[in-house]
Amino acid sequence: MIVTLSVLLIITAIGMIYYWADFFIRGTVQLIKEDWYIKFERAFAPADLWTSVCALLGAAGLLTGETYGLVFALITAGSLLFLAFMDVTFNIQNKLYPLVATSNQMRFEVLINVWTLAVGVALIVLLWPRVALL
């Protein structure tokens, strides 16, 4: 289980880095080109960077059996859930989910939403019992 969770953390970090590299360099992940959307999305970059760093530290620590791995993996979980709830709320409030029928970018957005929610919950559910062992 620890190896699987570590791999999920690494994939999460790589995915976030890929997303932002594309967002700022090519822009193909951008759902729409409206100023209000771009400004909102850019606000996520520092939080995603924080989450990526925590995910990599969590994975490294879990794989080496260090206590900091559990701490950073759980910090990553909280960060992922916060980011997911912010993103999902924004998408609902701005009626963006119906674009899934016609937009690959929105399909990717849904994948991101599902991933961040699922990985965040999985990390908490599967790692929380280990907190009692500290």
Backbone as CSV, one residue per row, in Angstrom:
resi,resn,N_x,N_y,N_z,CA_x,CA_y,CA_z,C_x,C_y,C_z
1,MET,0.814,-1.197,0.000,0.000,0.000,0.000,0.865,1.272,0.000
2,ILE,1.950,1.272,0.761,2.818,2.450,0.850,3.421,2.776,-0.513
3,VAL,3.841,1.770,-1.238,4.416,2.011,-2.565,3.348,2.585,-3.493
4,THR,2.144,2.027,-3.452,1.054,2.518,-4.304,0.728,3.974,-3.984
5,LEU,0.625,4.298,-2.701,0.334,5.686,-2.316,1.475,6.613,-2.724
6,SER,2.687,6.141,-2.604,3.836,6.955,-3.018,3.804,7.222,-4.518
7,VAL,3.456,6.210,-5.284,3.341,6.380,-6.740,2.237,7.388,-7.055
8,LEU,1.108,7.305,-6.359,0.017,8.274,-6.568,0.479,9.692,-6.239
9,LEU,1.266,9.835,-5.187,1.791,11.156,-4.830,2.733,11.685,-5.910
10,ILE,3.586,10.826,-6.430,4.521,11.238,-7.481,3.766,11.604,-8.757
11,ILE,2.799,10.794,-9.127,1.982,11.099,-10.316,1.261,12.427,-10.128
12,THR,0.762,12.662,-8.931,0.075,13.926,-8.641,1.011,15.104,-8.851
13,ALA,2.210,15.021,-8.301,3.176,16.114,-8.447,3.549,16.333,-9.908
14,ILE,3.831,15.249,-10.619,4.191,15.362,-12.043,3.028,15.938,-12.839
15,GLY,1.812,15.486,-12.536,0.627,16.002,-13.229,0.445,17.496,-13.026
16,MET,0.661,17.952,-11.799,0.526,19.389,-11.524,1.597,20.196,-12.248
17,ILE,2.811,19.683,-12.242,3.898,20.370,-12.938,3.619,20.413,-14.445
18,TYR,3.165,19.290,-14.999,2.798,19.254,-16.420,1.710,20.287,-16.723
19,TYR,0.666,20.317,-15.885,-0.454,21.223,-16.110,0.032,22.672,-16.201
20,TRP,0.859,23.077,-15.229,1.292,24.473,-15.210,2.300,24.784,-16.306
21,ALA,3.141,23.852,-16.655,4.049,24.072,-17.783,3.226,24.297,-19.048
22,ASP,2.215,23.452,-19.256,1.354,23.623,-20.424,0.567,24.925,-20.337
23,PHE,0.011,25.219,-19.189,-0.814,26.419,-19.011,-0.049,27.679,-19.414
24,PHE,1.190,27.789,-18.929,1.960,29.008,-19.183,2.723,28.999,-20.506
25,ILE,3.066,27.815,-21.021,3.867,27.753,-22.248,2.993,27.601,-23.496
26,ARG,2.127,26.596,-23.514,1.301,26.326,-24.702,-0.143,26.778,-24.535
27,GLY,-0.669,26.638,-23.348,-2.041,27.047,-23.090,-3.112,26.081,-23.547
28,THR,-2.729,24.854,-23.904,-3.727,23.916,-24.416,-4.651,23.371,-23.329
29,VAL,-4.259,23.490,-22.063,-5.131,23.018,-20.981,-6.161,24.079,-20.570
30,GLN,-6.001,25.290,-21.077,-6.927,26.367,-20.724,-8.298,26.101,-21.341
31,LEU,-9.301,26.101,-20.491,-10.659,25.798,-20.915,-11.217,26.885,-21.827
32,ILE,-11.071,28.114,-21.397,-11.511,29.270,-22.192,-10.458,30.359,-22.070
33,LYS,-10.484,31.312,-22.947,-9.464,32.366,-22.969,-9.951,33.667,-22.321
34,GLU,-11.075,33.613,-21.631,-11.625,34.805,-20.975,-10.713,35.252,-19.823
35,ASP,-10.588,36.561,-19.637,-9.706,37.133,-18.623,-10.073,36.656,-17.211
36,TRP,-11.359,36.616,-16.882,-11.790,36.215,-15.533,-11.389,34.774,-15.242
37,TYR,-11.438,33.908,-16.250,-11.059,32.502,-16.087,-9.542,32.368,-15.905
38,ILE,-8.780,33.046,-16.746,-7.323,32.976,-16.687,-6.820,33.488,-15.340
39,LYS,-7.379,34.594,-14.856,-6.972,35.133,-13.552,-7.267,34.150,-12.427
40,PHE,-8.427,33.532,-12.459,-8.779,32.556,-11.427,-7.816,31.367,-11.475
41,GLU,-7.572,30.835,-12.647,-6.694,29.672,-12.779,-5.280,29.986,-12.303
42,ARG,-4.768,31.154,-12.661,-3.411,31.524,-12.251,-3.268,31.593,-10.738
43,ALA,-4.358,31.874,-10.052,-4.315,31.936,-8.588,-4.006,30.570,-7.971
44,PHE,-4.202,29.500,-8.724,-3.947,28.144,-8.228,-2.465,27.767,-8.275
45,ALA,-1.668,28.445,-9.083,-0.284,28.020,-9.302,0.530,27.902,-8.009
46,PRO,0.532,28.900,-7.118,1.320,28.738,-5.884,0.824,27.579,-5.009
47,ALA,-0.477,27.415,-4.906,-1.027,26.324,-4.100,-0.690,24.964,-4.714
48,ASP,-0.737,24.879,-6.027,-0.375,23.635,-6.696,1.117,23.340,-6.539
49,LEU,1.952,24.374,-6.565,3.388,24.179,-6.345,3.616,23.640,-4.930
50,TRP,2.967,24.247,-3.946,3.051,23.775,-2.557,2.626,22.308,-2.471
51,THR,1.512,21.986,-3.093,0.990,20.617,-3.047,1.966,19.650,-3.713
52,SER,2.560,20.052,-4.818,3.528,19.200,-5.521,4.754,18.923,-4.660
53,VAL,5.271,19.957,-4.013,6.437,19.781,-3.138,6.084,18.849,-1.981
54,CYS,4.927,19.071,-1.366,4.491,18.196,-0.271,4.307,16.759,-0.741
55,ALA,3.761,16.588,-1.934,3.548,15.245,-2.476,4.880,14.519,-2.684
56,LEU,5.861,15.219,-3.229,7.172,14.592,-3.443,7.862,14.272,-2.121
57,LEU,7.778,15.181,-1.163,8.341,14.905,0.164,7.603,13.751,0.836
58,GLY,6.280,13.734,0.684,5.498,12.643,1.252,5.884,11.306,0.657
59,ALA,6.009,11.262,-0.654,6.394,10.012,-1.326,7.779,9.560,-0.885
60,ALA,8.721,10.480,-0.866,10.090,10.126,-0.466,10.116,9.597,0.966
61,GLY,9.416,10.286,1.860,9.395,9.863,3.250,8.692,8.534,3.458
62,LEU,7.580,8.337,2.761,6.875,7.053,2.877,7.749,5.904,2.375
63,LEU,8.409,6.120,1.258,9.237,5.058,0.671,10.456,4.714,1.530
64,THR,10.944,5.692,2.287,12.115,5.443,3.133,11.734,5.144,4.584
65,GLY,10.438,5.159,4.879,9.990,4.844,6.233,10.191,5.959,7.245
66,GLU,10.392,7.161,6.755,10.601,8.308,7.642,9.261,8.917,8.053
67,THR,9.181,9.415,9.278,7.947,9.993,9.805,7.469,11.179,8.977
68,TYR,8.402,11.973,8.458,7.998,13.138,7.673,7.166,12.737,6.448
69,GLY,7.330,11.519,5.970,6.543,11.051,4.823,5.067,11.033,5.126
70,LEU,4.715,10.520,6.286,3.317,10.492,6.708,2.781,11.910,6.872
71,VAL,3.566,12.769,7.492,3.143,14.157,7.705,2.886,14.852,6.372
72,PHE,3.838,14.766,5.449,3.686,15.463,4.166,2.632,14.816,3.272
73,ALA,2.453,13.517,3.387,1.385,12.861,2.621,0.017,13.352,3.100
74,LEU,-0.144,13.508,4.413,-1.426,14.012,4.942,-1.615,15.501,4.643
75,ILE,-0.538,16.264,4.645,-0.635,17.670,4.225,-1.070,17.727,2.761
76,THR,-0.496,16.855,1.945,-0.884,16.781,0.533,-2.362,16.460,0.405
77,ALA,-2.839,15.518,1.204,-4.258,15.135,1.159,-5.150,16.335,1.427
78,GLY,-4.856,17.081,2.471,-5.661,18.265,2.783,-5.593,19.302,1.678
79,SER,-4.392,19.488,1.124,-4.226,20.444,0.028,-5.021,20.017,-1.200
80,LEU,-4.972,18.736,-1.521,-5.719,18.234,-2.679,-7.222,18.434,-2.503
81,LEU,-7.723,18.138,-1.321,-9.162,18.299,-1.089,-9.563,19.764,-1.160
82,PHE,-8.770,20.646,-0.576,-9.065,22.078,-0.654,-9.085,22.546,-2.114
83,LEU,-8.053,22.173,-2.873,-7.989,22.568,-4.281,-9.171,22.005,-5.071
84,ALA,-9.523,20.769,-4.794,-10.648,20.144,-5.503,-11.949,20.881,-5.207
85,PHE,-12.206,21.172,-3.942,-13.453,21.851,-3.587,-13.513,23.254,-4.178
86,MET,-12.390,23.954,-4.215,-12.360,25.284,-4.838,-12.657,25.179,-6.336
87,ASP,-12.027,24.226,-6.981,-12.185,24.046,-8.423,-13.603,23.606,-8.780
88,VAL,-14.115,22.624,-8.067,-15.467,22.133,-8.337,-16.496,23.238,-8.100
89,THR,-16.351,23.966,-7.009,-17.276,25.065,-6.717,-17.256,26.115,-7.823
90,PHE,-16.051,26.480,-8.274,-15.917,27.452,-9.358,-16.585,26.944,-10.631
91,ASN,-16.343,25.683,-10.962,-16.917,25.110,-12.177,-18.444,25.061,-12.112
92,ILE,-18.986,24.747,-10.959,-20.446,24.720,-10.804,-21.011,26.128,-10.894
93,GLN,-20.419,27.058,-10.161,-20.936,28.426,-10.143,-20.889,29.089,-11.518
94,ASN,-19.920,28.705,-12.322,-19.777,29.310,-13.651,-20.303,28.424,-14.766
95,LYS,-21.028,27.370,-14.384,-21.696,26.481,-15.348,-20.727,25.955,-16.413
96,LEU,-19.564,25.496,-15.949,-18.548,25.008,-16.876,-18.660,23.506,-17.150
97,TYR,-19.262,22.739,-16.248,-19.333,21.295,-16.459,-20.095,20.873,-17.718
98,PRO,-21.129,21.590,-18.149,-21.779,21.193,-19.402,-20.845,21.206,-20.626
99,LEU,-19.734,21.924,-20.534,-18.769,21.960,-21.637,-18.079,20.614,-21.847
100,VAL,-18.248,19.691,-20.903,-17.621,18.376,-21.022,-18.065,17.660,-22.302
101,ALA,-19.253,17.991,-22.786,-19.787,17.355,-24.000,-19.009,17.755,-25.255
102,THR,-18.361,18.916,-25.221,-17.712,19.421,-26.432,-16.243,19.811,-26.263
103,SER,-15.712,19.718,-25.045,-14.381,20.259,-24.775,-13.452,19.221,-24.140
104,ASN,-12.351,18.936,-24.824,-11.340,18.057,-24.239,-10.717,18.676,-22.995
105,GLN,-10.595,19.990,-22.989,-10.055,20.672,-21.822,-10.958,20.454,-20.607
106,MET,-12.280,20.487,-20.822,-13.192,20.271,-19.699,-13.167,18.815,-19.260
107,ARG,-12.987,17.906,-20.184,-12.856,16.492,-19.805,-11.603,16.304,-18.936
108,PHE,-10.530,16.974,-19.310,-9.303,16.918,-18.519,-9.542,17.542,-17.143
109,GLU,-10.288,18.622,-17.110,-10.644,19.288,-15.854,-11.420,18.341,-14.938
110,VAL,-12.355,17.598,-15.491,-13.125,16.630,-14.697,-12.188,15.547,-14.162
111,LEU,-11.273,15.085,-14.995,-10.294,14.094,-14.544,-9.490,14.645,-13.365
112,ILE,-9.065,15.888,-13.462,-8.327,16.528,-12.374,-9.190,16.581,-11.119
113,ASN,-10.444,16.972,-11.260,-11.351,17.052,-10.109,-11.514,15.694,-9.431
114,VAL,-11.738,14.670,-10.217,-11.917,13.320,-9.673,-10.620,12.842,-9.028
115,TRP,-9.497,13.061,-9.705,-8.199,12.630,-9.184,-7.919,13.276,-7.826
116,THR,-8.047,14.607,-7.746,-7.703,15.294,-6.508,-8.617,14.871,-5.356
117,LEU,-9.892,14.689,-5.644,-10.804,14.214,-4.599,-10.470,12.788,-4.176
118,ALA,-10.282,11.908,-5.137,-10.038,10.495,-4.826,-8.704,10.286,-4.115
119,VAL,-7.656,10.905,-4.611,-6.344,10.728,-3.987,-6.325,11.372,-2.601
120,GLY,-6.921,12.541,-2.466,-6.987,13.188,-1.154,-7.683,12.319,-0.123
121,VAL,-8.844,11.784,-0.477,-9.594,10.918,0.443,-8.815,9.630,0.714
122,ALA,-8.264,9.013,-0.323,-7.523,7.756,-0.151,-6.340,7.938,0.790
123,LEU,-5.608,9.034,0.637,-4.463,9.277,1.515,-4.899,9.372,2.975
124,ILE,-5.969,10.090,3.220,-6.440,10.241,4.602,-6.932,8.911,5.164
125,VAL,-7.777,8.229,4.418,-8.365,6.976,4.902,-7.284,5.914,5.142
126,LEU,-6.334,5.821,4.227,-5.340,4.751,4.326,-4.154,5.088,5.237
127,LEU,-3.863,6.364,5.423,-2.711,6.727,6.254,-3.083,7.124,7.681
128,TRP,-4.317,7.555,7.878,-4.695,8.026,9.214,-4.449,6.984,10.296
129,PRO,-4.731,5.702,10.082,-4.457,4.711,11.132,-2.982,4.679,11.560
130,ARG,-2.073,5.098,10.677,-0.647,5.104,11.004,-0.269,6.235,11.952
131,VAL,-1.115,7.273,12.015,-0.850,8.397,12.904,-0.832,7.909,14.358
132,ALA,-1.721,6.995,14.688,-1.799,6.468,16.055,-0.545,5.702,16.444
133,LEU,0.212,5.250,15.440,1.425,4.485,15.717,2.621,5.374,16.041
134,LEU,2.477,6.673,15.821,3.608,7.593,16.075,3.840,7.806,17.549
